[in-house]
């Protein structure tokens, strides 16, 4: 399927009303203007996909500031998704944004995005009566809850990867390199109509499987190797994320350690998915997974968080780790991905992408999880 055919199969993406959500936060926090600088949040608000932009929101105005390269692209993209923002062209952004804040006195900047040099430009161009207010994660929190059109794109990306992984599984045999597997996955994802992989594909075999973010190498897989494959798709800007762990050579090639940790991680991951529902804190999902791994004596071998949000970025809110108190809401899309990693030996990670529903969650990834027994 072509990329155009994939896009044609999806419901239209509209941004109507998103700016009103930001304005509601501004009212609550006494802000006269909000300058959105993160490009993913700019896209979420306006549909604009250029590489240089900021959005200025006041109670009465809505402005996209970009540069002359996008004079034609910006208005067309905004109109396509129902965005009512006006477009101002200014290559330095800050000057255009200063002009767009009007008479605002309390102006919010994204403290997690704005660089020191950009902050200095702001301080050099604004009036002495303007207060710059640092804010944290406000647009990111708003876009963490996905609408139906966003969910359709994420689900499509996940479905494409499910199919490609099934096709590539036949290559998981002794003598094939990690790099060959990674290339086959990436090429297959594009051939199936996605824009490309959702992130750098991870393939780690044997000892490399103990590296949570291993990149494919020329290492040739051997019988008995655990192989961690972490792969996602990209459809109309939205991403998916999934991990499966295989054993090379089939069930008879698995040693006792592989059997133990694969069974353990699969059980912990299922408990995490079962825990996902609206109204609970993200850390409760983490604990549902982590407690099982910890009780089995492998707590020190699970060194990352249990999951993260996914959308326009591969790592979004909510975070799912031991200290995160974010409350899960319907429309949140997050991963559940516990792992156990044994340095020098190998590792196992199992990951599903799920959307929080009114009553629990729905998995968006459906590839089988490998089950095997000792040889």
C-alpha positions in Angstrom: 0.0 0.0 0.0 1.3 3.5 -0.8 1.6 6.3 1.8 -1.2 8.2 0.0 -3.5 5.2 0.2 -2.8 4.8 3.9 -3.6 8.5 4.5 -6.8 8.3 2.4 -8.0 5.4 4.7 -7.8 7.6 7.8 -10.4 10.1 9.2 -9.6 13.7 8.6 -7.4 15.3 11.2 -8.8 18.6 12.6 -7.3 21.0 15.2 -10.5 23.0 15.8 -10.8 23.8 19.5 -7.2 22.9 20.5 -6.2 26.5 21.0 -9.3 27.0 23.3 -7.8 24.3 25.6 -4.6 26.3 25.9 -6.6 29.5 26.5 -8.4 27.9 29.4 -5.1 27.1 31.0 -4.0 30.7 30.4 -7.1 32.0 32.2 -6.5 29.7 35.1 -2.9 30.8 35.5 -3.4 34.5 34.8 -1.4 34.6 31.5 -1.9 37.2 28.9 0.0 35.4 26.1 1.5 32.0 25.6 4.4 31.4 23.2 4.6 27.7 22.0 8.1 26.9 20.7 8.2 23.1 20.7 7.7 22.0 17.1 5.5 19.0 18.0 3.2 21.2 20.0 3.2 23.8 17.2 2.1 21.0 14.8 -0.6 19.8 17.3 -2.1 23.3 17.5 -1.9 24.3 13.9 -1.0 21.4 11.6 2.1 23.1 10.5 5.1 20.8 9.8 7.9 23.2 9.1 11.2 23.2 10.9 11.2 26.8 12.2 8.1 28.1 13.9 6.5 29.4 17.1 2.8 30.0 18.0 1.6 33.0 19.9 -1.8 32.7 21.7 -3.6 35.6 23.4 -7.2 35.7 24.5 -8.1 37.3 21.2 -5.4 36.3 18.7 -3.8 33.2 17.4 -0.6 33.6 15.3 1.9 31.2 13.7 5.3 32.8 13.2 7.6 31.1 10.7 10.1 32.2 8.0 9.8 32.9 4.3 10.5 29.4 3.2 7.0 28.4 4.3 5.1 31.4 2.9 3.0 29.0 0.8 3.1 25.9 2.9 2.0 27.4 6.2 -1.4 28.8 5.1 -2.2 25.7 3.1 -1.5 23.3 6.0 -3.4 25.5 8.5 -6.4 25.6 6.2 -6.3 21.8 5.6 -6.8 21.1 9.4 -9.2 23.9 10.2 -6.7 26.1 12.0 -7.7 29.8 12.2 -4.3 31.2 13.1 -2.8 34.1 11.1 0.7 33.6 9.6 3.5 36.1 10.2 6.8 35.6 8.4 9.9 36.5 10.4 13.1 34.4 10.1 14.2 35.1 13.7 10.8 34.1 15.2 11.4 36.1 18.4 10.8 39.5 16.7 7.6 38.2 15.1 6.5 36.7 18.3 7.1 39.9 20.3 5.0 41.7 17.7 2.2 39.2 18.1 1.9 39.4 21.9 0.4 42.9 21.6 -0.2 44.5 24.9 0.2 41.3 26.9 2.0 41.8 30.2 2.4 38.2 31.5 3.9 36.1 28.7 4.4 32.4 29.1 7.4 30.7 27.5 8.1 26.9 27.5 10.9 26.5 29.9 11.6 23.0 28.8 12.0 24.1 25.2 13.4 27.7 25.1 17.2 27.8 24.9 19.3 30.3 26.9 20.2 32.2 23.7 16.5 32.5 22.7 15.6 33.7 26.2 18.3 36.4 26.0 16.7 37.5 22.7 13.4 37.8 24.4 14.8 39.8 27.2 16.5 42.1 24.8 13.4 42.8 22.7 10.5 43.0 25.1 9.3 46.0 27.0 10.4 46.5 30.6 6.7 46.1 31.6 6.5 42.5 30.2 7.0 39.6 32.6 8.3 36.4 31.0 6.7 33.5 32.9 8.5 30.1 32.7 6.0 27.2 32.3 6.5 23.5 32.2 4.9 20.9 30.0 1.6 22.7 29.5 1.1 22.0 25.7 2.6 18.6 26.2 0.0 17.8 28.9 -2.8 19.0 26.6 -1.7 16.9 23.6 -1.2 13.8 25.8 -5.0 13.1 25.5 -5.6 11.9 21.9 -8.7 12.4 19.8 -10.2 9.8 17.5 -8.3 11.0 14.4 -5.0 10.9 16.3 -5.8 7.4 17.7 -6.5 6.2 14.2 -3.1 7.2 13.0 -1.3 5.6 15.9 -3.3 2.5 15.5 -2.5 2.3 11.8 1.2 2.7 12.5 1.0 -0.1 15.0 -1.0 -2.3 12.6 1.6 -1.8 9.9 4.4 -2.8 12.2 2.5 -5.9 13.4 2.3 -7.1 9.8 5.9 -6.3 8.9 7.3 -8.0 12.0 5.3 -11.1 11.1 6.9 -11.1 7.6 10.4 -10.5 9.0 10.2 -13.2 11.6 11.3 -15.8 9.0 14.7 -14.1 9.0 15.3 -14.8 12.6 17.5 -17.8 12.1 21.2 -18.5 12.8 23.6 -16.8 10.4 21.5 -13.6 9.9 22.9 -10.3 11.2 21.2 -7.8 13.4 21.7 -5.2 10.7 19.9 -7.3 8.1 16.9 -7.7 10.4 16.8 -3.9 11.1 17.0 -3.1 7.4 14.3 -5.5 6.6 12.0 -4.0 9.2 12.6 -0.4 8.1 12.2 -1.2 4.4 9.1 -3.2 5.1 7.5 -0.4 7.1 7.9 2.0 4.2 6.7 -0.5 1.7 3.6 -1.0 3.7 2.7 2.7 3.4 4.1 4.3 6.5 6.3 7.4 6.2 9.0 5.3 7.8 10.0 3.9 11.2 8.7 5.7 14.2 12.3 5.9 15.7 15.6 4.2 15.2 14.8 0.5 15.2 16.4 -1.5 18.0 17.8 -5.1 17.3 19.9 -6.6 20.0 20.9 -10.3 19.9 22.9 -12.4 22.4 24.9 -10.2 24.8 23.6 -7.1 22.9 20.1 -7.9 24.1 21.2 -6.8 27.5 21.5 -3.2 26.1 18.1 -1.7 26.3 18.7 0.7 23.3 21.0 -1.5 21.2 21.3 -0.5 17.6 21.7 -3.1 14.9 25.2 -4.3 14.3 26.9 -6.8 12.0 26.7 -9.4 14.8 25.4 -12.7 13.3 22.7 -14.4 15.4 23.4 -17.8 16.9 21.1 -20.6 18.1 20.0 -19.9 21.6 20.3 -16.1 21.3 17.7 -13.9 22.8 16.9 -11.2 20.3 15.1 -8.0 21.4 13.4 -6.1 18.6 11.9 -2.7 19.4 10.2 -1.2 16.4 7.6 1.4 15.5 5.9 3.1 12.6 5.2 6.7 11.5 1.9 7.6 9.9 1.0 11.3 9.2 3.3 12.4 12.0 2.1 9.9 14.6 4.1 7.1 16.0 3.7 3.6 17.3 6.0 1.6 19.6 6.4 -2.2 20.3 9.0 -4.6 21.5 9.1 -8.4 21.2 11.8 -10.8 22.3 12.6 -13.9 20.3 14.9 -16.9 20.8 17.0 -18.0 17.8 16.6 -21.7 16.9 13.2 -22.2 18.4 12.1 -23.5 21.8 14.6 -26.4 21.9 17.5 -23.9 21.7 16.4 -21.9 24.7 18.4 -22.4 27.9 17.0 -22.2 31.4 17.9 -18.6 31.9 16.1 -17.5 28.7 13.0 -19.4 29.7 13.0 -17.9 33.1 13.4 -14.3 32.2 11.1 -14.4 29.2 8.4 -16.0 31.3 9.0 -13.5 34.1 8.9 -10.4 31.8 5.9 -11.6 29.9 4.0 -12.1 33.2 5.1 -8.7 34.5 4.1 -7.0 31.3 0.6 -8.6 31.3 0.1 -7.4 34.9 1.1 -3.8 33.8 -1.4 -3.8 31.0 -4.1 -5.2 33.3 -3.4 -2.3 35.7 -3.9 0.5 33.1 -7.3 2.3 33.6 -8.5 5.8 34.1 -8.1 7.5 37.5 -4.9 5.7 38.7 -1.5 7.2 39.0 1.1 6.2 36.4 3.4 4.9 39.1 0.8 2.2 39.9 1.3 0.7 36.5 5.1 0.8 37.0 4.7 -1.0 40.3 2.4 -3.6 38.9 5.3 -4.7 36.6 8.2 -3.9 38.8 6.9 -5.8 41.9 6.8 -9.1 40.0 10.3 -8.6 38.6 11.6 -7.5 42.0 10.0 -10.4 43.8 11.7 -12.8 41.4 15.1 -11.4 42.4 15.7 -9.4 39.2 14.8 -5.9 40.5 18.4 -4.7 39.9 18.1 -5.9 36.3 15.1 -3.6 35.4 16.7 -0.2 35.3 14.3 1.9 33.2 10.7 3.1 33.6 7.8 0.9 32.6 6.6 3.2 29.9 5.9 6.5 28.3 3.3 8.3 26.2 3.5 8.1 22.4 2.1 10.4 19.8 3.7 13.1 17.6 6.9 12.3 19.6 8.0 8.8 20.5 8.4 9.9 24.2 5.5 12.0 25.4 3.5 12.4 28.6 2.4 10.6 30.6 5.7 9.1 31.9 5.3 5.7 33.6 7.9 5.3 36.2 8.2 4.7 39.9 7.7 8.3 41.0 5.2 9.7 38.5 1.9 10.8 40.0 0.2 11.7 36.7 -3.4 10.5 36.6 -4.2 8.3 33.6 -7.1 9.6 31.5 -9.1 8.2 28.6 -7.3 9.0 25.4 -3.8 8.7 26.9 -1.6 6.4 24.8 1.2 4.8 26.6 3.7 1.9 26.4 4.0 -0.9 29.0 7.5 -2.3 28.5 9.2 -4.0 31.5 12.5 -5.7 30.9 15.2 -7.8 32.5 18.8 -7.4 31.3 21.7 -9.6 32.3 25.0 -8.0 31.2 27.1 -10.3 29.1 24.3 -12.8 28.7 21.2 -11.2 27.2 17.9 -9.6 28.0 14.2 -9.6 27.5 11.7 -6.8 26.9 8.1 -7.1 26.0 6.2 -4.0 25.1 2.6 -3.1 24.1 1.2 0.2 23.1 -2.2 0.8 24.8 -4.9 3.5 24.8 -6.6 4.3 28.1 -10.4 3.8 27.7 -13.3 4.7 30.0 -13.1 1.3 31.7 -9.5 0.1 31.2 -7.3 0.0 28.2 -7.2 -1.3 24.7 -3.9 -2.6 23.2 -3.0 -1.1 19.8 -0.2 -3.7 19.2 -1.2 -7.3 18.5 1.9 -9.2 17.5 2.1 -12.5 19.4 4.3 -12.7 22.5 6.7 -15.6 22.2 6.1 -18.5 24.6 8.6 -21.3 24.7 9.6 -24.2 27.1 12.9 -25.6 28.0 14.7 -27.8 25.5 
